[in-house]
């Protein structure tokens, strides 16, 4: 299976359990691997036959910005569902990390794998 890779997408949005965390948008690092078959896109060289990673990236950024979830687990599931809505995507690997949640770490987060 072929992969579309979105690496280190830095998004900003509310996330966290406490009211203090949710008051100010936080940096949220998103990585996504979208599993697809790129053979038709390679043959036709047409964007209509591709998974448009630009469109998906913009949708993820908007989703994080408007996020009302408290946990990275729930946000990761929402992002997975968003990506799996694309007809050509059969499976996703999503990582969501908070970059300032725990002192002395670069980030903490969760990675999930989902399929249609």
C-alpha positions, 0 to 999 in steps of 0.5 A: 500500500502506498502512503501520503505523509503529512509530517510535523504539521504545527496547528494551534487550538484549545486542548486539555482537561483544565480550564486554564489549558483550554483558555489559550490555544496551544501548539499541537503537532500532527503527523498523518500517514494516509494509506492509498493506492497511487497507481491511477494517479501516477498513470493519469497525472491528474489531481482528481485521482490523487489524495489531495494532501493540501486540502486534507492539511487545511482541513486538519488545521481548521479542525484543530483550531475549532477543536472542543475536545479535551484529550489528544486521544479524542482529537486524534480520532476526529482527525482519523475520521476526517482523513478516512472520509476521503474515498481513496484513503483506506487506512490512517496512522495519526499522531497528535502531540502537545508540545508544552504539556509536560516539563522537560519533554519536547512533546507528549501525545498519542498515535492511533491507527484506523481503517475503513 
